[in-house]
Amino acid sequence: MKTVEISEIIALLENYSTNEQPSVITRNGQPVALLCPIDDDIESLSLTLNSKFTDIIKKSRKNQKQGGRFFLEDIKFLS
């Protein structure tokens, strides 16, 4: 993963391709953002950034470890 100062972002974006490795964008040396290729799977990326979805996954994994089940009725569907 490479690090790029925010003042260099225009040059980075002009030459960016989906083959690039993720880049950490910094301001005064402090990370502020991450630029990474999404290929064709924007839906998976959207789900991983959705806190409601990740809460469902965490609850499911916890129940699975406890030997329990996760029932459809327990899911509050994303809106």
Rosetta blueprint (number, residue, H / E / L):
1 M L
2 K E
3 T E
4 V E
5 E E
6 I H
7 S H
8 E H
9 I H
10 I H
11 A H
12 L H
13 L H
14 E H
15 N L
16 Y L
17 S L
18 T L
19 N L
20 E L
21 Q L
22 P L
23 S E
24 V E
25 I E
26 T E
27 R E
28 N L
29 G L
30 Q E
31 P E
32 V E
33 A E
34 L E
35 L E
36 C L
37 P L
38 I L
39 D L
40 D L
41 D L
42 I H
43 E H
44 S H
45 L H
46 S H
47 L H
48 T H
49 L L
50 N L
51 S H
52 K H
53 F H
54 T H
55 D H
56 I H
57 I H
58 K H
59 K H
60 S H
61 R H
62 K H
63 N H
64 Q H
65 K H
66 Q L
67 G L
68 G L
69 R L
70 F L
71 F L
72 L H
73 E H
74 D H
75 I L
76 K L
77 F L
78 L L
79 S L
